[in-house]
Amino acid sequence: MKNRKLVMIPGPTPVVRSIQDQMGRDTVAFGDPKFVEDFKGVLVDLKKLWGTTGEVFVVAGTGTMAMEMAISNILKRGDNLLIISHGYFGDRFIELATRKGINVDVLRSEWGKIVPIEEIEAKLREKNYQAMTVTHVDTSTAAVAPIKEIGDMMKNFPDTIYIVDGVAATAGEREYVDEYNIDILLTASQKAFGVAPGLAILWASERAMERRATLGTIPEYYVDFDKWLPIMHDTSKYYATPAVNMIWALQESIKIIKEEGLENRYERHIRNAKAMRAAIEVMGFSILADKGNRAATLSCVLYPDGIDDVKFRTILAEEGVQVAGGLGAYAGKMFRIGHMGNIDYLDMVGAISAIERTLFRMGIDVLGKGVEALQRGLLVK
Ligand SMILES: Cc1ncc(COP(=O)(O)O)c(C=O)c1O
């Protein structure tokens, strides 16, 4: 008999039944009064939970589109952008911005490490940057950036819009928008929200909206804040068709988040991450990211000598668990496993036990060791 498929890649993450049910509902007109209310409620909750008096946008699209939305509404041709890159997704901002004629400077860390705040501050003093991007968790390395501390430092640079890519973090890592001095936080539905792919979500501060106003008409049409703002203020209005079922799915995800409590959710992610990593390490793997900056949402796991990546991931898939391969120079050298969103003990025990069986089939007998470490980690209060 074939195993079921447990999707443990770092997004999309497993979608629980109650969220799936929302996606499976009969679709209604976007002007349906009940949907209009539901959409409005989603926006109110997103602002409240993420702690901002600014704006929030929920638009059909992916994380990359949210990145484009941020850049397009904040910068114009000839502006200066500082990109803090901790890996593949930090680098994605480079092409995105240079295609628009924006001048970019990049501060890069080695993969698994992060750029020290002092270096960021020194760079910001060199010239007038209209904006800076920081990827909260770079999914290629599972390194987490100290976005709160960076936000505190950014108070010294009031003319630089602080953009945070939360695609692999939001709803799993703390992000309080106003408190952290974030001007734009962008994310997508398929990771720690535990919704299927399809929605881009973006919070924008008052300062970000003021910057948008200085740009006048921008070349981009679909991602223009000015086009979407009337809908976000009155969800009965139309600009481009809202993804009705996806918005219901997000509403259900937010309901789950409120029931759990956002702070409890963040703590759960930290506890799960520690337990997963303890299990992974006891089985003989090591973790790419430095100890001080490991994400709660996913881990990048280096193979011990002698383990073939493709063989490992193929057997693991037969055992029921899908993980992702390494990116860039780490392709073939590591795998990436998500532990975010609405995964539970069964998912985690299932994933670790499948890794044990995979290793066993590859001649390495660590049966029981990973699961024991995981369970001990999960039972710690
Ligand atoms: C940190 C980060 N930013 C941006 C993206 C791009 O998002 P999407 O694939 O939804 O376009 C990803 C995707 O994994 C990501 O992990």
Ligand as a Chemical Component Dictionary entry (heavy atoms), coordinates in Angstrom:
data_LIG
# 
_chem_comp.id                   LIG 
_chem_comp.type                 NON-POLYMER 
_chem_comp.pdbx_formal_charge   0 
_chem_comp.three_letter_code    LIG 
# 
loop_
_chem_comp_atom.comp_id 
_chem_comp_atom.atom_id 
_chem_comp_atom.alt_atom_id 
_chem_comp_atom.type_symbol 
_chem_comp_atom.charge 
_chem_comp_atom.model_Cartn_x 
_chem_comp_atom.model_Cartn_y 
_chem_comp_atom.model_Cartn_z 
_chem_comp_atom.pdbx_ordinal 
LIG C1 C1 C 0 11.311 34.408 1.670  1  
LIG C2 C2 C 0 10.567 34.258 0.396  2  
LIG N1 N1 N 0 10.286 35.344 -0.328 3  
LIG C3 C3 C 0 9.605  35.265 -1.464 4  
LIG C4 C4 C 0 9.166  34.058 -1.974 5  
LIG C5 C5 C 0 8.411  34.001 -3.245 6  
LIG O1 O1 O 0 7.102  33.633 -2.993 7  
LIG P1 P1 P 0 6.202  32.912 -4.109 8  
LIG O2 O2 O 0 6.879  31.639 -4.447 9  
LIG O3 O3 O 0 4.883  32.722 -3.405 10 
LIG O4 O4 O 0 6.108  33.830 -5.263 11 
LIG C6 C6 C 0 9.439  32.900 -1.261 12 
LIG C7 C7 C 0 9.001  31.579 -1.750 13 
LIG O5 O5 O 0 9.289  30.550 -1.213 14 
LIG C8 C8 C 0 10.153 33.006 -0.044 15 
LIG O6 O6 O 0 10.417 31.914 0.662  16 
# 
loop_
_chem_comp_bond.comp_id 
_chem_comp_bond.atom_id_1 
_chem_comp_bond.atom_id_2 
_chem_comp_bond.value_order 
_chem_comp_bond.pdbx_ordinal 
LIG C1 C2 SING 1  
LIG C2 N1 SING 2  
LIG C2 C8 DOUB 3  
LIG N1 C3 DOUB 4  
LIG C3 C4 SING 5  
LIG C4 C5 SING 6  
LIG C4 C6 DOUB 7  
LIG C5 O1 SING 8  
LIG O1 P1 SING 9  
LIG P1 O2 DOUB 10 
LIG P1 O3 SING 11 
LIG P1 O4 SING 12 
LIG C6 C7 SING 13 
LIG C6 C8 SING 14 
LIG C7 O5 DOUB 15 
LIG C8 O6 SING 16 
# 
